Amino acid sequence: MTQESGSLRAFLVDDEHLALERLQRLLAAFPEIQITGTATDPSVAVSALNSPDEEPVDVLFLDIQMPGMNGFELLSHLATQPFVIFTTAYDQHALRAFETNAIDYLLKPIEPEQLERALNKLGRLRPIAKPDWQQNPALPQLLQELTASLREGHASYPNRIASRVGERISFLALDDVTHFIAQDKLTFAVVDGRRHCIDQTIADLENRLDPAKFLRVHRSALVNVDWIHEVNSWFAGKVVLTLKDAQHTQLTVARDRVRTLKDRLGI
C-alpha cells in the first residue's frame, strides 16, 4: 500500500494465538498500518469494536471459523461496519466472504505477497468507498444465513472454488472441474480443457473437497470421478484413466492408488 493512502487503524481477530502473532509480524512491515487491538475471543472483539470510547477502526482482519461465534456472526453484532479482510483456512468460507462485500480474503498460512495484495486493494478502494450497513440493507439477513449454514455443517464441502489471476477472482463450479493437476509448483483446476490457477496444493484440495467426488490418483493429480470415461490397464500393472472431456484427457494412476481407485469405482 502506498504512503499516500494514509494511516489505517486495524483490529485483528483470530482464535488461534499463533495465527494472530504471525499476522501481527507480517503487518509490522507496513508502517501505514496501526494495530489498535487484537482478540482471540470474538465476544471480546465485539465489545472493543462497539466501544463508544474507541475511535472506529478502518479495517478488520477477521477469521471466519471460530468457536462460540464465527466471523459472519461477529459482523452482525457490530454497530458500524469497517472494511473487512477475512482470514481463513478454508476456501469454501472465502466464497461466502465475498457475499458480504469483503475487501479480500487471505488463505492461511498467510504469505507476505497475499497480505500486500490485499492492502494495496484496500488502499485503492478506501478513498472512493465507505463501508455502510445502509449500502446493503440485506446484509444482516445474509450474515444470519451464513452463520446458520456454518453451524449446520452445510459448508463442509464447497460446490465452487476460487481461481485468482492477479487481482481478478473467478469462481468455478466443481461439477465442471474434470481434474486438478500440479505443475511447476502451481496447481490448476481444469475445466473444458482450460487451466485455472488455484491457491491450494493438491494435498489441500484432497483434504477439503468431497472425497466421494474427488479422488487423488497421483501425487500431482486429483480427478473428478464423475468425469472418468474409461479405466485402461497397461503393461506392468500401469493404469490410465481417460476422461469424458472433449480432449479425452488421460491421467496415469500411481501404483499405490490403483486399489483405492478400483474400490471407489466398484471394479
N, C-alpha and C positions, 0 to 999 in steps of 0.2 A: 504494500500500500504506500502511496506517495505521501510525502510530508504535507503536501497541500491539502490532503483530506482532513487534516486537523486531528486533535486528540480524541480518542474514543474511550469511553468508560465501559468496561467489560465485567460481566459476572459469569462465573463458571460453576456448573452443576454436574456432578458425576458421582455415583455412589461408590465407585472404585477409587481408593486413595491413590494408587499408583498411576491410574489414567489421569487423574486430576493433576498430580505433580508433573507428569510428562507434558501436559498441555501448558501448564504454567512455565515450564522451562522453554518450550517452543515459543511461547508468546513473548518471552523476555528478549527475543531477537528483534522485536518490533517496538521501538520506543514510542510509537504513536498510541499503543495500547496501554491503558491504565487499568489494571485489575483492581476493582473496588471491593470484591468479595468472592468467596468460594463457599461451596456447601456440598457435603456428601449426603445430606438428608434433604429430600425435596421439600418437606414441610418447613424446614428452616429457611430454605431458599425463598419460598413464597412469602414468609414473614419479612425477610430482609428486602425483597424486591417491592413489596407493598408498603414498606415503612414510609410514613409521611415526613420523617426526619431525614431521609436519604434522598439525594438527587437521583433522578431516574437514570438508568443505565442506557447506553446506546446499543449494545449488542450482548446477547445472552448465548453463551456456549452451553448447549443442553443435551445431556444424554437422554435417550428415549426409554430404554428398558431398565427401570429401577424398581426396587421393592417398595410396596406401600403406595407409591404414586408415580406413574410413568410421566414421561416428558410432555405428552399431549395433555394429560390431566393437570399438570403443573401450569401450563399455559392458560388453561381455562380458569384458573384461580387468580390470575394477575389482573390488577385494575387497569393497567396500561400495558400495551404490547411493545417490547423493544424489537429490534431486528434479531432474528434467531439464526444461529448456525448450529445444526444438530450434529451430535457426535454419536456414532452407533457402531456396533459390531455386526449389525445385520442389515444387509442391503434392502430386504423387504420393508423394513421400517423406513428406510430412506425414501422409498417411493411414496409412502404415506406422508412423510415430512413435507414433500413439495406441495401437497394439497393444502397446507397451512400457510403458504406463501413464504416459506423459509428462504433465506438468502442462499444457503448451500448446505451440504451435509459432508461430514468427514468420516470416512470409514476407519475404525480402529484396526491396528495401531496407526495413529495419525502420523503422517510424514510431513516434514517441513514444506515440501512443494505443495501438498494439498492445502495446508494452512495459508500459505502465501497466496494461492489462487483465490481462496475464499475471502481473504482480507482485501485483495485487490478488487474483487467484485463488490464487496461492501463499500469500499472507498468510492466507487463509481456511482453506486445506487443511492448512497446516503444523501447527497445534495439534492436529488431530484425526487425522492420518495420518502414519505414519513409513515412509519407503521401506525395504523389506527384501527381499532376494532370496528369502527363505523365504516371503514372501507370495505369490509366483508361481513355483513350482518349475519351470514350463515356460519361464520367461523365457530361460535360457541357450540352449535349443534354438531358441526363436523368433529370438533375435538371430543365431544361425548361419544360419538360413534367410533372414532379411532380408539378411544380408551376401552370401550366395550369390546371391540374387536381383539385387542391385545389380551384382555382378561379372559376372554372365552376361548383363546387359542386359535382364532381364525387366521392369525398371521404366522402360523407355524411354518408353512411353506408358501413362498411367493408364487404368483402366477405371471409376474413380469420381472424383468431385470433391466438395470440401468446400464447404458453404454455411453461413455464420455469421450468426446473428441474435442480437445481444447476445453473451452468453456461451454460447449454445446452438449446437452444431455438429451438422449432419446431413450425411449422405453420399448423393449422388445417383449412380445408375448412369448412365454416359454413354450407354449404349444407349437410355435413356429420355429423354434430353435432345433435344428436337426442334431447338432452336437457342439461341444465346446472343445477347443484344441489349444494347447500351449506351444508357442514357438518363439524363439529369440527373446526369452524372458517376458513375453507378453501372453495374455490369454484372450482368445477370441470366441465369441458366440457366432455360429454360422447359421444364417437364415437365407434360404433361397440361393445358396451358393455364395452369398456375400458375407464377409467377415466384419464383425463389430467388436471393437476393443472393450474389454471388461476389466474392472478394477481388481477382481478377485482371482486367486490362483485356482487351479483345478482341484486341489485339496480343499480349499474353502468352499467351492461350489458343491463338491461331493458331500460336505457336511451340512450345507444349507438348503439344498434342493431336495425335493421329494424323492426318496430312494426307490419308491415304486415306479417312478417315471424316468429317472436319470441314473445310468449305470456307468461306473468307471471301468473302461475296458483296457486302459493303458495308463501309465503314469502321466501321459500328456494328453489324454483324450477321455471325454465323458460323453456318452451317447444318450439321446432321447430314444427309449426303446420303442416308442410308437412309430418311429421313422425307420426301423430296421425292416428291410425287404427280404434279404437272404443272409444265411449263415453258410459260408463255404469252408470246408476243411481241406487244407492243402497238405503237401508232404511234410513229414517230420512233425506232425501234430499241429501245424500252424492253422489258425482260424482267422478268416477275414469276413468282415461284415460289409454288405452292400446296402446302402440306404435308398429310400424311396424318392429322394430329391431328383431334380432334373439332371444333375451332374452324375448321378449314380455313384456318389462318393463311396470310397472303400476305406475301411478302418481296420487295422490289424489289432487283434486281441492278444494281450500278453498271456503267456502260458499259464501264469498263476491266477489268471482271471477267467479262464475258459470255463471251469467248472461252475463258477458263480453265474456266468452268462447263461449257460445251458439250464441251470436250475431256474433262473428267472424266466426264461422263455419256455420252460417245460419240455426240453428236448434232451 
